[in-house]
Amino acid sequence: MKRTGICLLLMLLLLTGCGQQSAFDGSRMTNETGFMMDYAALNREEIAALELEKGDTLRVELSHTGGKVDVKIGREGEEPIYQGTAQENAAFDLVIPEEGSYQISVTGHRARGKASFMRIPAEEQAAAK
C-alpha cells in the first residue's frame, strides 16, 4: 500500500510539468536601428525602447505561422501612436510625431513567427526623394 502511494505521488509530480508552454523560445535584438524578434514560442510580453526623432518612420513587419500577438507603440505615460490586438500578419509604416523614447510592447499568445520594428531616419527619407 505504501509503495502504491509513493508511485502515485511520483507520477503526479512528473505529470504536473506536462503541457506547460514555454514563455519564450527564440532570439531578440535591440539597437539604435530597431527591435527584431524571431520566436518558436512567445507566450509573454517583450518590451524594447527606441530613441526616435520627429519625422522618422518606424517600419513594422509581423509574420506569424501560429498564434497571435498584441502590439503597442508609444511614449510612456501618453496615448500610444499604435495599438493592435490579436494580430497575425501585418506590414505598415508609422511616422513618428514627436521626438523621444518610444516603448514597443509585443505580447504573444501561443505565437510563432517574427516581429520587426525598423527605424528609418527622417534625413534618409528626405535624401531618397
C-alpha positions as CSV (number, residue, x, y, z in Angstrom):
1,M,0.0,0.0,0.0
2,K,2.8,2.4,0.9
3,R,4.6,1.7,-2.5
4,T,1.4,2.4,-4.4
5,G,1.0,5.8,-2.7
6,I,4.6,6.7,-3.4
7,C,4.3,5.7,-7.0
8,L,1.1,7.7,-7.4
9,L,2.8,10.8,-5.8
10,L,5.8,10.5,-8.2
11,M,3.6,10.1,-11.2
12,L,1.6,13.3,-10.2
13,L,4.8,15.2,-9.7
14,L,6.2,14.1,-13.1
15,L,2.9,14.9,-14.9
16,T,2.5,18.4,-13.5
17,G,5.2,19.7,-15.9
18,C,3.5,18.2,-19.0
19,G,1.5,20.6,-21.1
20,Q,3.2,23.8,-19.9
21,Q,4.1,26.1,-22.7
22,S,7.4,27.9,-23.0
23,A,7.1,31.6,-22.3
24,F,9.8,32.5,-24.8
25,D,11.8,30.3,-27.2
26,G,13.7,32.4,-29.7
27,S,16.0,35.4,-30.2
28,R,15.7,39.1,-29.9
29,M,17.9,42.1,-30.8
30,T,17.5,45.8,-30.0
31,N,19.9,48.5,-31.2
32,E,19.6,52.1,-32.4
33,T,18.2,50.9,-35.8
34,G,15.4,48.8,-34.4
35,F,13.9,45.9,-32.5
36,M,13.7,42.4,-34.0
37,M,12.4,39.1,-32.7
38,D,12.3,35.6,-34.2
39,Y,10.5,33.0,-32.0
40,A,9.3,29.5,-32.0
41,A,7.2,30.3,-28.9
42,L,6.1,33.6,-27.5
43,N,3.7,33.5,-24.5
44,R,4.6,36.7,-22.7
45,E,5.3,40.4,-23.2
46,E,8.6,41.5,-24.7
47,I,9.4,45.2,-24.4
48,A,12.1,47.4,-26.1
49,A,12.7,51.1,-26.1
50,L,13.9,53.1,-29.2
51,E,15.0,56.7,-29.4
52,L,13.1,58.2,-32.3
53,E,13.1,61.7,-33.9
54,K,10.2,63.6,-35.2
55,G,9.6,62.6,-38.8
56,D,11.3,59.2,-38.5
57,T,9.5,56.2,-39.9
58,L,9.0,53.0,-37.9
59,R,8.6,50.1,-40.4
60,V,6.6,47.4,-38.7
61,E,6.5,43.8,-40.0
62,L,4.7,40.9,-38.3
63,S,4.9,37.5,-39.8
64,H,3.4,34.6,-37.9
65,T,2.9,30.9,-38.5
66,G,0.8,30.4,-35.4
67,G,-0.9,32.2,-32.7
68,K,-1.5,36.0,-32.4
69,V,0.3,39.0,-30.9
70,D,-0.8,42.3,-29.4
71,V,1.4,45.3,-30.3
72,K,1.6,48.7,-28.6
73,I,3.9,51.5,-29.6
74,G,4.1,54.8,-27.8
75,R,5.9,57.1,-25.3
76,E,5.5,56.2,-21.7
77,G,2.6,58.0,-20.0
78,E,1.0,59.0,-23.3
79,E,-1.6,57.6,-25.6
80,P,0.0,55.0,-27.9
81,I,0.6,56.0,-31.5
82,Y,-0.3,52.5,-32.5
83,Q,-2.2,49.6,-30.8
84,G,-3.2,46.4,-32.4
85,T,-4.9,43.4,-30.8
86,A,-4.8,39.7,-31.9
87,Q,-2.7,40.4,-35.0
88,E,-1.4,37.7,-37.2
89,N,0.4,39.2,-40.2
90,A,0.9,42.8,-41.0
91,A,3.3,45.3,-42.6
92,F,3.0,49.0,-42.3
93,D,4.9,52.3,-41.6
94,L,4.3,54.7,-38.7
95,V,5.6,58.3,-39.0
96,I,6.9,59.4,-35.6
97,P,5.0,62.6,-34.5
98,E,7.4,63.7,-31.6
99,E,11.0,63.1,-30.6
100,G,11.5,60.8,-27.6
101,S,11.9,57.3,-26.3
102,Y,9.2,55.0,-27.7
103,Q,8.3,51.8,-26.0
104,I,7.4,48.8,-28.2
105,S,5.5,46.1,-26.5
106,V,4.8,42.7,-28.2
107,T,2.6,40.2,-26.2
108,G,2.4,36.8,-27.7
109,H,-0.5,34.3,-27.3
110,R,0.9,30.9,-28.5
111,A,2.7,32.8,-31.2
112,R,5.3,31.6,-33.6
113,G,7.0,33.8,-36.1
114,K,8.9,37.1,-36.4
115,A,8.4,40.7,-35.5
116,S,10.4,43.6,-36.8
117,F,10.4,47.3,-35.9
118,M,13.0,49.2,-38.0
119,R,13.8,52.9,-37.7
120,I,14.2,54.8,-40.9
121,P,15.6,58.3,-40.0
122,A,13.8,61.3,-41.5
123,E,17.0,62.6,-43.1
124,E,17.4,59.3,-45.1
125,Q,13.9,59.6,-46.4
126,A,14.5,63.2,-47.5
127,A,17.7,62.2,-49.3
128,A,15.9,59.4,-51.1
129,K,13.3,61.8,-52.6
